[in-house]
Amino acid sequence: MKKILGSLLLFISLFGADFEVKLSKTKAYIYEPILLELTYKTANKKEIDWIKFEPKKSQDYEFVVLKKESPLFGYRFLYLLFPKRSGQVLVKYRLQLKIAPFAEIQNKILGTGYEQTNPIEGRIETKEVAPTTLRIKPASADLYGNFQLGLSVDATKKEAYEPVYVTIHLQGIGYPPNISDPLPPIKGVKVLADKPVKRTVYKEDGAHIDYTFRYAIIADHSFTIPAIKYKVFDFTTYKELQTKPFSITITPPSTKPDTTTAPKPIVPVAKEAASFFTSLLIFMAGVLTGIIATLLFAKKAKELLFIAGANREELLTHLIIHYPNRFEKEKIAIEANKKLLPIKLKLVKELLWSKS
């Protein structure tokens, strides 16, 4: 990677013109980052209202802007370009600018109170810029650039229905990978996925990416997290990124689930409980208020207290263990990160009128 974007840029044509196009290279591999510098020079900068100097959009490549500068001699634009197919790729450019008298531009900057009704007078110039031909070599891989991949678990031995927390971390420099769910399928387990955290920062040597994927796996039997494998091309050689598989041992719960009485109450977080019972009292207003007050001293009240204070993972685990054949819609809604409060209210309503 360090070789592909050296400090010296390759000068591409345009001698004697008031603009310049410079590229770090014109021969590269597919998805290899290419640094593109566009410069416009003028002695009458004060008479330029605006300027657009950029590559034209194309399916053959994509680009992002790194920097826009306005030095004394004119304007400088820095882009990062990624070719998306092999063969000859033609990069075209657009250069437009609006020329206006300095007094007009000065009034626009300072403001006269009539900017909306009296647009600035001037002329728009379009300059022809010769396209650049890139010669792109083919490559086939899952990832393009230099990357590191890691997988970790919080423990390799858990009790039945106790979540196993898994973290997958991918970072490196190159072309941004399009990865949404790197965890391989695991039969016979319940997988809860957090929203991935993806950070991408574009710099002159490529896209700096940092992806984190987190999961909670719930199972009643031992299982293995398979190895994750990616074929990587660093624009010189092919490599393979691979995590090691993890064998997770699941033991019977130290305390068997009580199917006759509700679980021990969990003291809810004050804010969560307050919000829950406020909405619950509104929802069950009127004559049902007396029923709720009575149930607070019944054994089912313990389960209602648990539901009130449970977080997303605790509530899903509780439903899986105690109601394996009920509340399927609620389980799906919890997994889909729907709002918990409406789900809890519906569960309470069902449980209040349930005989079991």
C-alpha positions as CSV (number, residue, x, y, z in Angstrom):
1,M,0.0,0.0,0.0
2,K,2.8,2.4,0.8
3,K,4.2,2.0,-2.7
4,I,1.0,2.8,-4.5
5,L,0.6,6.3,-3.1
6,G,4.0,7.8,-2.9
7,S,4.7,11.5,-2.2
8,L,5.4,12.1,-5.9
9,L,2.3,12.4,-8.1
10,L,2.4,11.4,-11.7
11,F,1.8,14.6,-13.8
12,I,-0.7,14.0,-16.6
13,S,-0.6,16.3,-19.6
14,L,-2.2,19.8,-19.6
15,F,0.9,21.9,-20.2
16,G,0.1,25.5,-20.7
17,A,-3.4,25.3,-19.4
18,D,-5.0,27.1,-16.5
19,F,-5.8,23.7,-14.9
20,E,-3.9,20.6,-14.0
21,V,-4.8,16.9,-13.5
22,K,-2.5,14.8,-11.5
23,L,-2.9,11.1,-10.5
24,S,-0.8,8.9,-8.3
25,K,-0.8,6.2,-11.0
26,T,-2.6,5.3,-14.2
27,K,-1.9,1.5,-13.9
28,A,-3.6,-0.2,-11.0
29,Y,-5.7,-3.2,-9.9
30,I,-9.4,-3.2,-9.5
31,Y,-10.5,-1.4,-6.3
32,E,-7.0,-0.1,-5.7
33,P,-7.1,3.5,-4.4
34,I,-5.8,6.2,-6.7
35,L,-5.1,9.7,-5.5
36,L,-6.4,12.4,-7.9
37,E,-5.5,16.1,-7.6
38,L,-7.3,18.7,-9.7
39,T,-5.9,22.3,-9.7
40,Y,-7.3,25.5,-11.3
41,K,-5.0,28.5,-11.5
42,T,-6.1,32.0,-12.2
43,A,-4.8,35.6,-11.8
44,N,-8.4,36.9,-11.4
45,K,-9.6,34.8,-8.5
46,K,-11.6,37.7,-7.1
47,E,-13.9,37.5,-10.1
48,I,-14.9,33.8,-9.6
49,D,-18.2,33.4,-7.9
50,W,-18.0,29.6,-7.7
51,I,-16.1,26.7,-9.3
52,K,-16.9,23.0,-9.8
53,F,-13.9,20.8,-10.7
54,E,-14.5,17.1,-10.2
55,P,-14.6,13.7,-11.9
56,K,-17.8,12.9,-13.7
57,K,-19.9,10.0,-12.2
58,S,-19.4,6.6,-13.8
59,Q,-20.2,3.0,-13.1
60,D,-16.6,2.2,-13.9
61,Y,-15.3,3.9,-10.8
62,E,-16.3,5.7,-7.6
63,F,-14.7,8.6,-5.8
64,V,-14.8,10.6,-2.6
65,V,-13.5,14.1,-1.9
66,L,-10.6,14.3,0.5
67,K,-10.0,18.0,0.5
68,K,-11.0,21.3,-1.1
69,E,-8.6,24.2,-0.8
70,S,-8.5,27.8,-2.0
71,P,-4.9,28.9,-2.1
72,L,-3.8,32.3,-3.4
73,F,-3.1,31.0,-6.9
74,G,-6.6,29.5,-7.4
75,Y,-8.3,26.3,-6.2
76,R,-7.1,22.7,-5.4
77,F,-9.3,19.6,-5.1
78,L,-8.1,16.3,-3.8
79,Y,-10.1,13.1,-4.5
80,L,-9.7,9.4,-3.8
81,L,-10.7,7.2,-6.8
82,F,-11.5,3.5,-6.8
83,P,-11.7,1.7,-10.2
84,K,-14.5,-0.9,-10.2
85,R,-13.7,-2.9,-13.4
86,S,-10.7,-4.2,-15.2
87,G,-9.5,-3.1,-18.6
88,Q,-9.3,0.5,-19.9
89,V,-11.3,2.9,-17.7
90,L,-11.9,6.4,-18.9
91,V,-12.1,9.1,-16.2
92,K,-13.9,12.2,-17.4
93,Y,-13.9,15.6,-15.7
94,R,-16.2,18.5,-15.3
95,L,-14.8,22.1,-14.9
96,Q,-17.3,24.9,-14.6
97,L,-17.0,28.3,-13.1
98,K,-19.1,31.5,-12.8
99,I,-17.3,34.7,-13.6
100,A,-18.7,38.0,-12.3
101,P,-17.4,41.5,-11.6
102,F,-15.6,41.8,-8.3
103,A,-18.1,44.4,-7.1
104,E,-21.0,42.1,-7.6
105,I,-19.3,39.3,-5.7
106,Q,-18.3,41.7,-2.9
107,N,-22.0,42.8,-2.5
108,K,-23.0,39.1,-2.4
109,I,-20.4,38.5,0.4
110,L,-21.3,41.6,2.4
111,G,-25.0,41.5,1.7
112,T,-27.2,44.3,0.4
113,G,-30.6,43.1,1.4
114,Y,-31.6,42.3,-2.2
115,E,-29.8,39.0,-2.7
116,Q,-33.0,37.0,-3.2
117,T,-34.6,39.3,-5.7
118,N,-31.4,40.4,-7.5
119,P,-29.2,37.4,-8.3
120,I,-25.6,38.1,-9.0
121,E,-24.9,38.9,-12.7
122,G,-22.2,36.9,-14.4
123,R,-21.4,34.2,-17.0
124,I,-20.9,30.5,-16.5
125,E,-17.9,29.1,-18.3
126,T,-17.4,25.4,-19.1
127,K,-13.9,24.3,-19.9
128,E,-13.0,21.1,-21.8
129,V,-10.7,18.8,-19.8
130,A,-9.1,15.9,-21.6
131,P,-10.1,12.5,-20.0
132,T,-7.6,10.2,-18.4
133,T,-7.2,6.5,-19.4
134,L,-6.6,4.1,-16.6
135,R,-5.3,0.6,-17.3
136,I,-6.8,-1.6,-14.6
137,K,-5.7,-5.2,-14.0
138,P,-8.3,-7.8,-12.8
139,A,-8.4,-9.3,-9.3
140,S,-10.9,-11.5,-7.4
141,A,-11.2,-11.4,-3.6
142,D,-13.5,-10.8,-0.7
143,L,-11.5,-7.9,0.6
144,Y,-9.1,-5.5,-1.2
145,G,-6.3,-3.9,0.9
146,N,-4.5,-4.8,4.2
147,F,-6.9,-6.0,6.9
148,Q,-6.9,-7.7,10.2
149,L,-9.8,-9.9,11.5
150,G,-10.5,-11.0,15.1
151,L,-13.2,-13.0,16.9
152,S,-13.6,-13.2,20.6
153,V,-16.1,-14.7,23.1
154,D,-16.7,-13.7,26.7
155,A,-16.5,-17.4,27.8
156,T,-16.4,-20.9,26.3
157,K,-18.5,-22.5,29.0
158,K,-22.0,-21.3,29.9
159,E,-25.2,-22.6,31.4
160,A,-28.2,-23.4,29.3
161,Y,-30.0,-20.3,28.0
162,E,-27.2,-18.1,29.3
163,P,-26.1,-15.7,26.5
164,V,-22.7,-16.2,24.9
165,Y,-21.4,-12.8,23.8
166,V,-19.4,-12.8,20.6
167,T,-17.5,-9.9,19.1
168,I,-16.1,-9.8,15.6
169,H,-13.6,-7.0,14.7
170,L,-12.4,-6.1,11.2
171,Q,-10.0,-3.2,10.5
172,G,-7.6,-2.1,7.8
173,I,-6.9,0.1,4.9
174,G,-8.1,-0.3,1.3
175,Y,-11.5,-0.5,-0.4
176,P,-14.4,-0.3,2.1
177,P,-15.8,-3.9,2.4
178,N,-19.5,-4.5,2.0
179,I,-20.1,-6.8,5.0
180,S,-23.3,-6.8,7.0
181,D,-23.2,-10.1,8.9
182,P,-19.9,-12.0,9.1
183,L,-21.0,-14.6,11.6
184,P,-21.5,-18.0,9.9
185,P,-24.8,-19.8,10.4
186,I,-25.0,-22.0,13.6
187,K,-27.7,-24.7,13.7
188,G,-30.0,-25.1,16.8
189,V,-29.1,-21.8,18.5
190,K,-30.8,-18.4,18.8
191,V,-28.6,-15.5,17.6
192,L,-29.3,-11.9,18.7
193,A,-27.3,-9.3,16.7
194,D,-26.6,-5.7,17.7
195,K,-26.5,-3.0,15.1
196,P,-23.0,-3.1,13.5
197,V,-20.7,-0.2,14.3
198,K,-18.9,0.8,11.1
199,R,-16.4,3.6,10.9
200,T,-14.8,4.7,7.6
201,V,-12.3,7.5,7.3
202,Y,-10.9,8.3,3.8
203,K,-7.2,9.3,3.6
204,E,-4.7,9.6,0.9
205,D,-3.6,5.9,1.2
206,G,-7.2,4.6,1.0
207,A,-10.2,4.0,3.2
208,H,-9.4,3.4,6.9
209,I,-12.2,1.1,8.1
210,D,-13.0,-0.2,11.6
211,Y,-16.0,-2.5,11.8
212,T,-17.4,-4.1,15.0
213,F,-20.1,-6.8,15.1
214,R,-21.6,-8.0,18.4
215,Y,-23.9,-11.0,19.0
216,A,-25.5,-12.8,21.9
217,I,-26.0,-16.6,21.3
218,I,-28.6,-18.5,23.4
219,A,-28.6,-22.3,23.3
220,D,-29.5,-25.3,25.4
221,H,-26.7,-27.5,24.0
222,S,-23.0,-27.3,23.2
223,F,-22.1,-25.8,19.8
224,T,-19.2,-24.5,17.8
225,I,-18.7,-21.1,16.3
226,P,-17.2,-21.9,12.8
227,A,-14.1,-20.1,11.6
228,I,-14.6,-17.0,9.5
229,K,-12.6,-16.9,6.2
230,Y,-11.9,-14.1,3.8
231,K,-9.8,-14.1,0.7
232,V,-7.8,-10.8,0.7
233,F,-5.8,-9.1,-2.1
234,D,-3.4,-6.4,-1.0
235,F,-2.8,-5.2,-4.6
236,T,0.4,-7.4,-4.6
237,T,-0.4,-10.8,-3.4
238,Y,-3.4,-12.9,-2.2
239,K,-3.8,-13.8,1.4
240,E,-6.4,-15.5,3.6
241,L,-7.8,-14.0,6.8
242,Q,-9.2,-16.6,9.1
243,T,-10.4,-16.8,12.7
244,K,-10.1,-19.9,14.8
245,P,-13.3,-21.8,15.6
246,F,-14.6,-21.7,19.2
247,S,-16.2,-24.7,20.9
248,I,-18.8,-23.6,23.4
249,T,-19.7,-26.0,26.2
250,I,-23.3,-25.6,27.5
251,T,-24.1,-27.2,30.9
252,P,-27.5,-27.7,32.5
253,P,-28.7,-24.7,34.5
254,S,-27.7,-24.7,38.2
255,T,-31.3,-23.8,39.0
256,K,-33.9,-25.5,36.8
257,P,-36.6,-23.2,35.5
258,D,-39.6,-23.1,37.8
259,T,-42.7,-23.9,35.8
260,T,-45.1,-23.6,38.7
261,T,-44.1,-20.3,40.1
262,A,-42.6,-17.2,38.6
263,P,-38.9,-16.5,38.8
264,K,-37.4,-14.4,41.7
265,P,-38.1,-10.7,41.2
266,I,-35.4,-8.6,39.7
267,V,-35.4,-5.1,41.0
268,P,-36.0,-2.9,38.0
269,V,-34.1,0.2,37.2
270,A,-36.1,3.1,38.7
271,K,-36.5,5.0,35.4
272,E,-37.6,1.9,33.5
273,A,-40.1,0.8,36.2
274,A,-41.6,4.3,36.5
275,S,-42.1,4.6,32.8
276,F,-43.5,1.1,32.6
277,F,-46.1,1.5,35.4
278,T,-47.1,5.0,34.3
279,S,-48.0,3.6,30.8
280,L,-49.5,0.5,32.4
281,L,-51.8,2.5,34.6
282,I,-53.0,4.6,31.6
283,F,-53.4,1.5,29.5
284,M,-55.4,-0.4,32.2
285,A,-57.3,2.6,33.5
286,G,-60.6,2.5,35.3
287,V,-61.8,-0.7,36.8
288,L,-58.7,-2.7,36.0
289,T,-56.7,-0.5,38.4
290,G,-58.2,-2.4,41.3
291,I,-57.2,-5.7,39.7
292,I,-53.6,-4.6,39.3
293,A,-53.4,-3.5,42.9
294,T,-54.7,-7.0,44.0
295,L,-52.3,-8.8,41.7
296,L,-49.3,-6.9,43.2
297,F,-49.7,-9.3,46.2
298,A,-50.2,-12.5,44.1
299,K,-47.5,-14.8,42.9
300,K,-48.0,-13.6,39.3
301,A,-46.9,-10.1,40.4
302,K,-43.4,-11.3,40.6
303,E,-43.3,-12.1,37.0
304,L,-44.8,-8.7,36.1
305,L,-42.1,-7.1,38.1
306,F,-39.5,-9.1,36.2
307,I,-41.0,-8.1,32.8
308,A,-41.1,-4.4,33.9
309,G,-37.3,-4.3,34.6
310,A,-36.0,-6.8,32.1
311,N,-33.8,-5.7,29.3
312,R,-34.2,-7.0,25.7
313,E,-32.0,-10.1,26.2
314,E,-33.5,-11.0,29.6
315,L,-37.1,-10.7,28.3
316,L,-36.4,-12.8,25.2
317,T,-34.7,-15.5,27.3
318,H,-37.6,-15.5,29.8
319,L,-40.1,-16.0,27.0
320,I,-38.0,-18.8,25.3
321,I,-37.7,-20.7,28.6
322,H,-41.2,-20.3,30.1
323,Y,-43.3,-19.8,27.0
324,P,-41.8,-21.9,24.2
325,N,-45.1,-22.2,22.3
326,R,-46.5,-18.7,23.0
327,F,-45.7,-15.1,22.2
328,E,-44.0,-15.8,18.9
329,K,-44.9,-12.3,17.5
330,E,-43.5,-10.7,20.6
331,K,-40.2,-12.7,20.4
332,I,-39.8,-11.7,16.8
333,A,-40.5,-8.0,17.7
334,I,-37.8,-8.2,20.4
335,E,-35.3,-9.7,18.0
336,A,-36.1,-6.9,15.5
337,N,-35.2,-4.2,18.1
338,K,-38.8,-2.9,18.3
339,K,-39.7,-0.7,21.2
340,L,-39.9,-2.7,24.4
341,L,-42.6,-0.8,26.2
342,P,-45.5,-1.7,23.9
343,I,-44.3,-5.3,23.9
344,K,-44.2,-5.4,27.7
345,L,-47.7,-3.9,28.0
346,K,-49.1,-6.5,25.6
347,L,-47.4,-9.3,27.6
348,V,-48.8,-8.0,30.8
349,K,-52.3,-7.8,29.4
350,E,-52.1,-11.4,28.2
351,L,-50.6,-12.7,31.4
352,L,-53.1,-10.8,33.6
353,W,-56.0,-12.6,31.9
354,S,-54.2,-15.9,31.5
355,K,-55.2,-18.8,33.8
356,S,-51.8,-20.4,33.6
